[in-house]
Amino acid sequence: MPASELIVRFNMEFKRRLWKTEIYEALCSYSQLCDPITVGRNLEKAYSESIMLNDAVNGMRYRLKSEGKVVTKEVEEEYRNKAITDYNASVESALSNYQRQMIVLFSTYIEVIAQNFIEWYFSNNPITMHDYVSEEKGKISFSEFINHDSKNEFIESLAKRSASNVISGEWKRILKRIESLTKVELKGKEGILILLSTRNKIVHENAKIEVGDEGVYDFYETLSAFLEYCEKVYLSE
């Protein structure tokens, strides 16, 4: 391979190890903070034994007595149980919100990984960006050319612009473009489209979609499979 091509490839590296590490760390953080069973039980136990709850019960007792009412153990227990139930509901609501944010995060990773991958692919295979470099296929201006100090720098600039053109519009078409460029079938396209559609509903429609713990892990697998696809193409070059 000519030295000039090596320089281009070095400048436009596909950051597969970075993406793999980041998405794994994101899942680990979710698992540690939001396990619906162990974390939920631990939080409930901590709250039920907390000074906060005891102070709330004491405040309720004082208020009722000041109103001339009798405060029995049954009344206290009913108040305590309701407070714990309300607390659990707030924890579940926070967990659901975190799960929705994980979908937003995974979708963002799909976008940035795709952008980075296509930038690298174009820089390593410059001829393939012909149809995406400008509105008029393959057309570039002379002034744009002379504003760059080297061929590699110019190719890098074109690769970034062309990649942005590939990663624009509906994702169903974007995924087809990626397959067309790489000549490698992308399995699991439907999962990617569902992930991105779910993100759009959460972000743009403020939809309170119940993703669930299983949904988070399923979408993580979808993201991981897309990264593996890009990595497979990268390593085959």
N, C-alpha and C positions, 0 to 999 in steps of 0.2 A: 504493500500500500504506500503511495507517495507520502512524503513528509507533510505536505500541505493538508492532505486529508486527515492525517493523524491529529494535526493541530485543530482542525474543525471539530473532530469528534471529541477531543479533550474539552474544548470550550463549551460544547453543547451536550454535556453528559446527561444521561437519563438517571435520575437520582433514586434508583430502585431501593437501595438500602435505607436511605433516609425515609422514604414513604413507608416501607415495611416496618421500620422502627416506630414511626410516629403513629400509625394506625393501631399497632399492637399496644403501645403505651396508652392510647386513648381508650381502648377496650379494657385494659387492666385497671385504669382509673375508674371507669364505670363499674367494673366488677367489684372493686374494693369499696366504693362509696354507695352503691345502689343495689346490692344483692337484695332482692325482695323478701327473702326468707330470713337469713341470718341478721342482716342489718336492721330489717324491720322489727324483728323480735328484740334485738339489743336496744334499739331506740325506745321501744315500748317499755321494756324493763327499766331502763334508765329514767324515763319520765315518770313511771308509776312510783318510783322510789325517790323522786326528786324533791328538793326543798320547795321548788316552785309549786308543785301540785299540793304539797302539804300546806303551804301558805294560802293557796286558793281555797282549800277546804276550810281552813281556819277563818278566812275572811267570810266565807259563806255562812259558817256557824255563827260568827259574831253578828252578821247582818240580820239573820233570821231571829236570833235571840233579842236583838234590839227592837225587832218588830213584835216581840211578845210571842213568838212561835216556839214550839218545842222541836229541838233538833235531836232526832234519834240516830242510832247507828245505821239504821236502814236508809235514812235520808242522806247521811254522809256517804254511805256506800254507793247510793244511786248517783249522787253528784260526782263522786270520784270516777265511777265507771263511765259516766257521760263525758267527763273531761278527757279520759283516756281514749274513748271512741273518737272524739273530735280531734284529738292529737294525731291518732292513727290516720284519720282522713286527710289531715294536712300533710302528713308524711307521704301518703300514697299520691296525693296531688303533686307534691314536689318531685316524687319519683317519676310520675308520668311526664312531667315537664322535662325532666332530665333525659328521659328516653326519647322524647321528640327532638330535643337538641342534639342527641347523638345522630339522629337521622339527618339533621341539617349538616352536622360535621362530616358524616360519611359522604354526603352528596358533594360537599365542597372538595373533599379529597378526590372524588371521581373527576371533577372538573380540572383541578390543578395537576393531577397525575396525567390526564389526557393531554393537557396543554404542554407539559414538560416532555411527554413521550413523543408527541408529534413534532415539537421543536427539534428534539434530538433526531428523529427519523428524517426530517427534511435536511438537517445539516449534514447527516451522514449519506443521504441520497438526494442531492440537490435537484436532480432532474425531475424528481417526483412532485416537486412543488409547482410545476409549470402551470397547472390549472387553478392554483389558489393564490398565486403571487399578486394578482391584480384583477380588476373587473374584466379587463381584456386579457385573456389567458396568455401568460408568458411575457406580457409587456412590462418593462421597467423603464424609468426615465434616465436619461444620460446624467442629469444633475444629481439624481440620487446615487448613481454609480460613482461619480467622482468625489462625492462627499465622504467616502470611506477610504481608510488608509491601506486596506489590504483586501484581497479576495475573500479571505476567511471571515473578516469582519463584515463584509458585504453579505456573504451567504448567511451568516448568523442573523443579521438584521432581517433578511428576506424570510428566513426560517421562522422567526418569531411572528412576523406579520402573516405569513401563510398559515401557520398553525392557528392563529386567532381566527382566520377565515374558515378553517376546517371546523373549529370548535365554536360554531355560531349557528343559531337557528334551533330547530327541533332536534332533540337528542336521538330520535329514531333515525333521522338522516345522518346525524353526526357519526353514529356507530357504523352505519353502512359505509360512510366515507373512510373510516378507519380500516374497515375490512378491505375495502377496495384498494387502499394504499398499500397495506401490508401483505395482501394476498393470503391472509390467514383468517380462518373463521373464528369469530368471537362468540363463544358459547355463553349462555346466560344473559343475553341481551335483554330479555323480558324482565329479569330481576333488576337490572340497572334502571330500566324505564320505570318500574314500579317504585324503586327507591327515590328517583328524581321527582316523580309525580307526587309521592307522599310528601317530600320536602316542599314542593311548591304549594301544596294545600296548607301545610303548617305555616309557611312564611307569608304567603300572599293572601291566603283566605283566613288566616288565624284559626284554622281548624284544630279542635282538641282531639286529635286522633289518638286512640289508644294503641300504642305500638307494642307494649308489653316486653318483658324480658326476652322472650323467645324471638320476638321481632328484631330486637337490637342485634342479637347474635346472628340471625339469618341475614340481615343487611350487612353485617360485618363480613360474612362469608361472600356475599355478592361483591363487596369492595375488594376483598382479598383476591377473588377470582379474576377481577379486572386487572389488578396489579400483576398477577401471575401471567396473564395474557401479554401484557406489555413487556414484562421481563423476558418471556419466552422469545418474543420478536427481537428484543435487544440482544440477547445472548446468541441468537442465530446469525447476527450480522458479522 
